[in-house]
């Protein structure tokens, strides 16, 4: 028997306001759009038959052009830039950014070592500005509306990178930037696996948010109240979402994940099996119902930002 098809975004939007009159909105975002055909397939499936409302585009991904064509035919899918400055390819040639990439044009894999390099190497910082501009220009060339900016492995949260993004915001129309921000106790109450990593990530990104929220505020750049996914990266399952959604108190929040339908001839963008599990969660009728039961409207970053500025 074929599965019941979940309704489209507009058809199952929750009531516009909660009991106290506050409109509650959830952005459900798929990262790595353009990484592979399998990731593209999963993001589109999760959007058309599930709860996904937004995607972050890798302009240097192997399936970038396919992702752009898929997005152009689906205006209800908000698309932002997934800035790649670690564990991926650059938009510029190795000759143009020799302090950032190797001879094949690839960034280092380690976020920690790469972050230190960006902080303390003046040549790297100069080339970072060039590379960030190049990726923003490549996104602009698609003709898609830039919904938001975030980064692969959250390298956009590096203070040097964030300041460069703020400097370029007016020129490229950057109105929203993701700042990871979730309650450690809430996540550990659902899943205590990878405890040490969760403790470290929570401490690091809480400190970054404290600084960068003010930086974005002064620049007039929006960020939602909470962003869930960092502490559960690669394991945003149906069970996790069913436990998480009723516990969220924020009125404007994002849940991001990495759905995928991998093929044998394509690389994985996460642990084996993780992409399929997250796709299953995003197309779950029980997850859709959980949002409705809490009076949470499925939206996207364009609408959430517009509401904030109204």
Secondary structure by P-SEA (a helix, b strand, c coil): cccccccccccccccccccccbbbbbbbbbccccccaaaaaaaaaaaacccccbbbbcccccaaaaaaaaaaacccbbbbbcccccccccccccccccccccccccccccaaaaaaaaaccaaaaaaaaaaaaaaaaaaaaaccccccccccccccccaaaaaaaaaacccccccbbbbbbbbaaaaaaccccaaaaaaaaaaaaaaaaaaaaaaaaaaccccccccccccccccccaaaaaaccccccccbbbbbbbbbbcccccccccccaaaaaaaaaaacaaaaaaaaaaccccccaaaaaaaaac
